[in-house]
Amino acid sequence: MEIAGRTIRTVLAPMEGVSHPTFRALMGARGGLDLVCTEFVRISPAPLSPKHMRRAVEFADGPDGQPLPLSVQVMGNDAAKMAEAAALVADAGASVVDVNMGCPMPRVVRKGVGAAMLKDPALLRDVLGQMREKTPGLLSAKIRAGFDDAANVVRIARVVEEAGADFIAVHPRRRCDFYEGVADWRIVRTLADELSIPVIGNGDVWYAADALRMERETGCAAVMIGRPAMRNPWIFQQIEDLRAGREPFAPSGDDLLAWLHEVSAIYARVFHKKRGPIGKLKELVRWFGRAVDDGGAFRSVALRVHTVEALHRAADEHLTGLPAERIDLQADGHLGLERSGSALAAVLARTA
Ligand SMILES: Cc1cc2nc3c(=O)[nH]c(=O)nc-3n(C[C@H](O)[C@H](O)[C@H](O)COP(=O)(O)O)c2cc1C
């Protein structure tokens, strides 16, 4: 799959409150990333603010200083408004306009948007169809496997395809699963087999080697990564290294410390208002702390602090000098702390 002449194989997932422009810039600069997604922009029935829509189109640069393709996600169920939003975003230069059809949050589905749209294929067809008419460039949708069950996933994906989407991303959990259980990669494989548009696979790609495994097992065109990028900021580089046959970087405790200091300095400048950067930093620590093989000691101390200084002290104390073997961030997942495995892998293992 190509966007603006670039082959897209890795995608940073949209994450509300996480994949803001600063995080996107940090991730883009590290390398190995091909397509960057924004968090969703809510399109309500109220009049649209063209300025607000244009502001969403903020590119992240790759390591070469060139902007990476950007997918701007919109969320709403008013077809005319969504089409107007798509036109504004495309006009402002977004490489892709993406529709959120997967957000499971009660405050979202109560409004009939996000994953709630999976229950209404006719609405979905109307929204995407009207967006298609107003979107000169690429249009995509990000879906879950279903709302309460996955029985209709192929039908939903077909509607997305027939409405004119250029590609589709699937997080193969149902809405009722939220983030529980494992992402069922068999669903990615089914969609990749059944559709003629490219399918992006997403969910539980915890280690770099998992990305290549997902491609192999499912035939997806690209792999989208969300929470694992907070857990392992090197994951996209490691995937690139694996593809190139290079030895992937194996971060140590000191590398994690350096990452925390780098992010901390930047977040301090960007998020200096209100409660400062501590909340956003703790969100990252919550994830990369899971990779430290110390029985959760670092994470439990770090998540109780209230200041950046205390967070740095906790990190210094717990991470300094920790060898790479004790950090579960190697490309092959050598410690396997997150290894519940894809459902497909589990099935294949049982039937082997
Ligand atoms: C904090 C958070 C915020 C998210 N926000 C969005 C969003 O704005 N739009 C969206 O389509 N998905 C959103 N997601 C879902 C992710 O894009 C992704 O589908 C999910 O986390 C599974 O992928 P992963 O296992 O790589 O994290 C969010 C997930 C998390 C954890």
The ligand as a Gaussian input file, in Angstrom:
#p B3LYP/6-31G(d) Opt

LIG

0 1
 C       -5.588000       5.687000      25.312000
 C       -6.176000       5.201000      24.022000
 C       -6.836000       6.074000      23.201000
 C       -7.383000       5.627000      21.990000
 N       -7.988000       6.539000      21.158000
 C       -8.428000       6.125000      19.943000
 C       -8.929000       7.063000      18.975000
 O       -8.964000       8.284000      19.218000
 N       -9.365000       6.568000      17.783000
 C       -9.308000       5.224000      17.478000
 O       -9.720000       4.823000      16.376000
 N       -8.807000       4.329000      18.354000
 C       -8.353000       4.753000      19.552000
 N       -7.777000       3.845000      20.406000
 C       -7.615000       2.432000      19.974000
 C       -6.240000       2.211000      19.337000
 O       -6.109000       2.969000      18.152000
 C       -6.007000       0.732000      19.006000
 O       -7.003000       0.296000      18.126000
 C       -6.030000      -0.157000      20.244000
 O       -5.287000       0.409000      21.294000
 C       -5.492000      -1.570000      19.935000
 O       -4.197000      -1.498000      19.395000
 P       -2.869000      -1.745000      20.293000
 O       -2.952000      -3.145000      20.864000
 O       -1.743000      -1.574000      19.321000
 O       -2.889000      -0.709000      21.373000
 C       -7.266000       4.271000      21.616000
 C       -6.588000       3.395000      22.473000
 C       -6.039000       3.824000      23.660000
 C       -5.293000       2.845000      24.519000

